[in-house]
């Protein structure tokens, strides 16, 4: 019997990056409302837990003091720090009122998830607002201010645990990779659209770690228009063998759903079927599991994908018809995608060949993938 928890509360969607920014707070509200409408938190095997703000000392497990001071000051509208020095400004990382508090609350949500899992209270905890994988110790990047993932991995390392990080967001998990690049107690695996086509322009096979961490950073870049079939196949070639070799104590995963064919930010063409299958494989591989949300910018997709992911986590098979309470507010539809995007056979061949070549190269470079 699996016991699962979701970490979420309405404070998480009270503040946001601003009107035209893709990281819309409503995404979280809709995800929470869909889970609630399905009764996902009813029963003894599922819990809804409120986040708490991360304390400064907790943020300092990863972030530098000056950066924390700068974010706090900029957040209050003060002029003491130069925004561009910390990568704030118009575009991806605008300054907004209350950004320190909301970013610290997102880290706190991941810390609550970590505590629930490491205390043995639950088998899996899912922080919907988490997965800020681009943030660096001393600057913001790709909509991410504080890196909840890097902070909780430091907490897990302090407890002597070996951590496998699996990132299925459309974008390369560059901030987390860099944070543990020279560490052999953290295996980072990121599967993403190739950096040739999208932000952040990294995540190539040749990035394999440094020093004792050599072989503990793994990247599987994929071609545009990679679909469910190629994606699931590629994931199976890399992630299960690596995790069986590494034998982690805990798996941390970033479950971004910007890989979906309707997502405005990328060019992969997954549906909820491929996404759910991969989440199911992560569950099979994880002795204990901390899951974080991540990207996903099409608001009709993200709540459904996260509900399906939580269905996997909590062993529930939610009915396909969206609950009336949710459908009345946001429009009717089905939980699972009914359509599959059309990908030209030639394009699909290119995607398959791209994935095969990357996997062959990984098998040469990564000891954990040598049979
Ligand atoms: Zn993303």
Boltz pocket constraint, residues with backbone or C-beta under 6 A from the ligand:
constraints:
  - pocket:
      binder: B
      contacts: [[A, 169], [A, 170], [A, 171], [A, 256], [A, 258], [A, 294], [A, 295], [A, 296]]
      max_distance: 6.0
